């Protein structure tokens, strides 16, 4: 199972996640591990093979910037398998 940690927001308004192991599949749905809350979808994996970043886009646009800042402090985001 993919598990990532939010590193920072992207210039596109998404989230950049650090991770180890296999890259997540593009289009994977990312949820908060503790309660299954939808966060967004993986739309790119960037960076070097030593320090890859997964980009989560399609964030819930109803969320405020304050809520997005709250998400940045989370450490347990996972991929939900459909």
C-alpha positions as CSV (number, residue, x, y, z in Angstrom):
1,X,0.0,0.0,0.0
2,X,1.2,3.5,-0.9
3,X,1.9,5.7,2.1
4,X,3.1,9.3,1.8
5,X,3.9,12.3,3.9
6,X,3.0,15.8,2.9
7,X,6.1,17.8,2.1
8,X,4.6,21.1,0.8
9,X,2.0,22.6,-1.4
10,X,2.8,22.8,-5.1
11,X,2.8,25.9,-7.3
12,X,-0.4,24.5,-8.8
13,X,-2.2,24.4,-5.5
14,X,-1.9,20.7,-5.0
15,X,0.2,18.7,-2.4
16,X,3.6,17.2,-2.8
17,X,4.1,14.0,-0.9
18,X,7.4,12.3,-0.1
19,X,7.4,8.5,-0.1
20,X,9.6,5.4,-0.1
21,X,9.1,2.2,-2.1
22,X,7.1,1.9,-5.2
23,X,5.5,4.9,-6.9
24,X,1.8,5.2,-6.7
25,X,-0.3,4.7,-9.9
26,X,-1.4,7.8,-11.6
27,X,-5.1,8.5,-10.8
28,X,-4.8,6.8,-7.4
29,X,-7.2,8.2,-4.8
30,X,-5.4,9.5,-1.7
31,X,-7.2,9.5,1.6
32,X,-6.3,10.4,5.2
33,X,-5.4,7.2,6.9
34,X,-7.1,8.0,10.2
35,X,-10.6,8.5,8.9
36,X,-10.6,7.8,5.1
37,X,-11.3,11.4,4.2
38,X,-10.8,12.1,0.5
39,X,-7.7,14.3,-0.2
40,X,-7.2,14.1,-4.0
41,X,-5.7,12.0,-6.8
42,X,-2.1,11.4,-7.8
43,X,-1.5,13.1,-11.2
44,X,2.3,13.0,-11.4
45,X,5.4,11.6,-9.8
46,X,8.4,13.9,-10.1
47,X,11.9,14.3,-8.9
48,X,14.9,11.9,-8.8
49,X,14.7,8.2,-8.1
50,X,16.5,9.0,-4.8
51,X,14.0,11.6,-3.7
52,X,10.7,11.2,-5.6
53,X,7.6,13.3,-4.9
54,X,4.0,12.4,-5.7
55,X,1.8,15.3,-6.7
56,X,-1.8,15.2,-5.4
57,X,-4.2,17.3,-7.4
58,X,-8.0,17.4,-7.7
59,X,-8.2,18.6,-4.1
60,X,-11.6,19.3,-2.8
61,X,-12.0,22.9,-3.9
62,X,-14.6,23.5,-1.2
63,X,-11.9,23.5,1.3
64,X,-10.5,26.8,2.6
65,X,-6.8,27.7,2.5
66,X,-6.9,27.2,6.2
67,X,-8.0,23.6,5.8
68,X,-5.2,23.0,3.2
69,X,-2.7,24.4,5.7
70,X,-4.1,21.9,8.3
71,X,-3.5,19.1,5.8
72,X,0.1,20.0,5.5
73,X,0.7,18.9,9.1
74,X,-0.7,15.4,8.4
75,X,1.7,12.5,8.2
76,X,-0.4,9.5,7.2
77,X,-2.0,9.7,3.8
78,X,-2.7,6.4,2.0
79,X,-3.9,5.2,-1.3
80,X,-7.5,3.8,-1.3
81,X,-7.8,0.8,-3.6
82,X,-11.1,0.7,-5.5
